Amino acid sequence: MIENVQQLEDILSTPSPEVVEALAGLDGDLLIIGGSGKMGPSLARLAQRAIAEAGSNKRVRAVSRFSSPESRQALEQEDIETIAADLLNPDDLAALPDAANVIYMLGMKFGTTGREYETWATNTYVPGRIAERYPRSRIVVFSTGNVYPLTPVTRGGATEEHPTGPTGEYAQSCLGRERIFEYYSRRFGTPMTLLRLNYAIDLRYGVVYDIGRAVYEGRPVSLAMGNANVIWQGDANAFALRALTICASPPSILNVTGPETISVRSVAELFASAFGTTPQFEGEEAPTALLSNAGRAFRLFGYPRVTIQQMIEWTAHWIRQGGPNLAKPTHFQEREGRF
């Protein structure tokens, strides 16, 4: 079991041989834009450790506003260069260093309702400026499965070929981000991968944590979105780094999630068994859900290393022992796209 944040961060940032090989085969430094969110710090550490294991002198840089000095210091202690920047500020954007490889993680989701203007600026305007700044780089763009419509649970989720159909302004702006990057990829020939993630978790946040916490506290679990996909954050970050090797123009599209369509009800019941309690539910499962099919990612890179059963066991132990959380509910139950 995972007992503390230090052990968790170590597991999240331990590179597989495949990640080491992928980064060793790429020329140039790595720039992570949006490097202080839920996933950015562990991705930066994963890349730094993989590069060190390969015996390379490539540099890893993380760009963010870094509103928390502690998060910035933690990265710098691991030889990751940090750059404080507001990318809506033209001067900060112009000062960014060159990089052969870019992971673009910047985005706005929660707080969208009532601040739609800021969401669109962050999710569509800034991507255009980044694409203009790095026309000759490889770019992996973090996107989301929210660009797809809800699909029948029995169909196994949307593949990369499924027509997009975003619900709500957040999801619409995410499709806008993809379209802007695609425009510049076609214009400049910039090799890119659009990585549609749905949903990453670690022990401090995510769909599994949200369900487990509700069960532990005796709160009803919503069945409005009765099914979901999840992937361990360490596996999602590994896929993102390896996706640098499949960048193309026009952009490659890659769904990234776990192989299972999980039942929210069943996951709640597993947590209840672990906690010795009885789960409470509200609502009923709908025949559709926000689901992605990541078969292409598995064919390219293999299956995730951490299983859904392991995630549930780790999360149950974490909740029981009072492990910290990020206080960022996923709102995966939302069917109308209001975040």
N, C-alpha and C positions, 0 to 999 in steps of 0.2 A: 504494500500500500504506500501511497505518497503522503508523507507526514507534514511537510512544510513547503513554503513558497520556494525556498532555495532548491529543494529536491525537485519540485515541479518544473522550475525553470531549467534545471539541468536536463531533465528528461525531454522537455520541449525542444531544446537546442542541441541534442545529440544527433550528429549527422549519420545517415546511412552511407554505406560505401557508394551507392548510386549517386547521392547528392555530392559527395566528394569528387567523384569522377566527372559529374556534369560541370561543376564549377572549375575544375582543373582544366577542362577542355575549352573554356571560354577565354578569349583575350580581353584584357582591360579590367578596370575597376568596376565596382558595383555601387550604384546610388539607389537608396530606398527612400522614396518620397511618401511622406506620411508615416514616419518611422516610430511614432510614439503612441499609437492606438492600442487596441486589444492585441493585435497580432504582430505589429511592427517590431517591437523590441525582441521578441523571441525569433522572428525571422532574421533580424540582423545578427543575433548571436549564433543562430544556426549557420548562416553564411560565413561568419568569421571563423567559427570552429572548423567548418569544412575546408576553407581556404588554408588555415593553419595546418590541418591534417595532411593536406596535399603538398605542403612545403612551398606554397606559393607566396609571393609578396604583393598580391593584389590587395587593394584597399577597399574597405566597406565603409560607406558614409551613410548616415541617416539624417533626413531633413524633416523638420517638424517645427511647429511653434514652440514646443517644449515648455508648456505652461507649468509643468512640474520640474523643478530643478533636480529632484531626486532621480527621475527617470533618465534625464540627460546624463547625470553623473554616473549612473549604473552602467550605461552603455560605454561611456568613455573609459571606465575602469577595465573594460574588456577589449580595449584597443579599437573601438569603433568610433570613428570621427563623427561628431555631431555638428549640424548646421541649423541654427535657429532662423526660421524664415516664415514670413506670411506671404504665401504665393499669390495672394490678391494684390500684393504690393509689387509694382513693376521693378523697383530697384532690387528687392530681395530676389525676384525671379531672375533678373539679369546676372546676379552675383553667383548663381549656382555653378559648381564646377562641372567640367566635362566628365562624361562617363560613357564607357562602351556598353554598359548594361544597366538598365533602369527597371526597378520594380515600383510601379505606381499604385499606392495604397490609399491615397487621399480621397475622402468622400464624406458626405454628410447624410445621415439617415434620421436619427432621433431628433426631434424638435422641428421636423419638416413642416408639420401643420402649423400655420400661422407665420412661418418664415420661409415660404416657398421661394421667394426671391433669392435668399441666401443659398438655399439648396441648389437652385439652378446655376448660380454663379460658381459655387464650389464644384459641382458635378459636371458642368459642361464648359464653362468659360476657362477655368484653370487648365483642364486637359488640352485645350487648343494651344494655350501658351507653352505648355510643356512639350507638346508634339513639335511646335516650331523651334523650341530650344534644342531638342535632341533628334534631329532628322536622320542622323546616321547611327543611332544607337539601337540596340535590341531593347524592346520595351515589353514587359509583362504588365498588363493592366488588370488590376482587381476590379471585377464587376460582380454581379449577383444573379442568382437564379430568379430574383424578382422580375427580371425582364420577360420571363415566360408567364403565360396565363396559368390559372389553376387547371389541372388536368385530372382525368379520372384516376382514382387510386389504383384501379386494376390494370392500368396501362404501363406502370413501371417508371413514370416520370418522363419529362421532356428531354429529348436528345438535342444535340447541337443543331440539327436540321429542323427542329420544330419551329413554327412561326412564333415570333415574339408577340407579346400582348400584355404589356405592363399595366398593372392596376394601381392608380393613385400617382400623385406627382413625384414622390420619391422614386418609384420604379421607373416612371417615365423619364426622369432626369438621368437615371442610370443608363437607360437605353440611349439617351442623348450623349452621355459620356462615350459610350461605345461608338456611336456614329461619328463623333468628332475625331476620335482617334483613327477610326477607319478612313475618314476623309484624308487625313494627313499621311497615313500609311500609303494610300493609293497615290497621293500627290507626290510624296518624296521617295517612295519605295522603302519606307521605314519598316523593318521586320518587327512584327508585334504578335503577341498572344493575348486574347481577351479571355480572362479566367473568370468564369461564372461560378461563384462559390455559394454553397447552400447546405447547411450552416456549419461553420467551425465552432468548436467548443473547447474549453479546458475546464478545470475544476472550479474556476471562479466566475464563470458566466456560461450562457448558452442554453439551448433547448433542454438538454438533459438536466442541467443544474436547476433551471426554472421549475421543471416538473418535480424533481426531487425535493426542492426546498418547500414547494407547496404541500407535498405529502407530509414532510417532516413537521411542518407547522400546523397541520390539520386544516389547511385551506382547500377549497374545491379546485380541482384541475379542470380547466376549460377544454372541452372537446370540439370547439368551433373549428379548429384545424386539427382533425383527428389523426393525421399522419404527417410525417416529416422525414427529411434526410439530415444526417449529421456526419461530421468527420472530425477526428481529433486534430487540434490545432497544429501539432507537430507534423502530422501527415499532410495537412493542407499547405503548410509552409514549404515542406519538401517538394510537393507537386509544383508550387509556384516557382521555386528556384530551378527545378528541372525543366519547367516550361520555357525558360530562356533558350533551350536547345531546339525548340520547335517553332520559334518566331518566324513569321513569313509576311509577305505583302502580296495580296490583301491579308489581313490578320487571320491567324489561326484562332479558332474558338474552342475552348476546352471547359466542359463542365467538371467541377471538382466538388465531390461529396462522397459520402460512404455508400457501400453497395446495397444497404438495406433500406426498404421503406418501413420505418419504425411506426408502431402503433403507440400513440400517446397514452391510451388506456393501459396497454400492456406494460409500458415503461413505468407508469405510476404504480401498477400492481407489484412490479418487481421491487420498487423502492419501499412500498408498504410492507412487503415481506421482510426486507432488510431491516426496517425500523420497528417491526412488530406492531404495526398499526393497520387501520383500514382506510383505504383511499376514498375521498369524496370527489364526485364529478358534477359538472354542470354542463348542460347542453347535450347534443348528440353528434356523432360523427357525420360529416357530409360525404357525399360520394366523390368529391373532388378535393384536391389539396395542392399546395405549392411544392412540386416534386421535380427533381432532376435525375437524369440517367447519366452516370459518369462512366459508362462502358468504354468510351474512347480513352479516357485517362488511364483506366486499368489496363487496356491493351498496350498503351505506350509505356507506362511506368509501374505496372503491377498494382496489387491491392494495398490499401492502407495497412500499416503494421498494427495499429491499435483497434481492437474490435469493439462493437457496441456493448457487449457484455462486460469487457474490461472497463469501459468508460463508466458504466452504471456502478460497478463495484467500487471503483476509485472515488466516484462522486458521492456515493452513499457514505463511505468512510470519511471523506472530507467534510461533509455536512454534519455528521455525528460528532466529529471532534471540534467543530466550530471554526473550520478553516475560513479565511477571509474571502470576500467576494468583491466584484467590481461595481456592484450596485447598478448594473446596466441590464435590465430585463430585455429579453430578445423580442418580445411582442410577436412571437411566431404565430399566435392565435389570430392575428389580424387578417381578415379576408377582404377588406375594402381598401387596403393600401394607405391607411392613415397612421403615420408615425410621428 
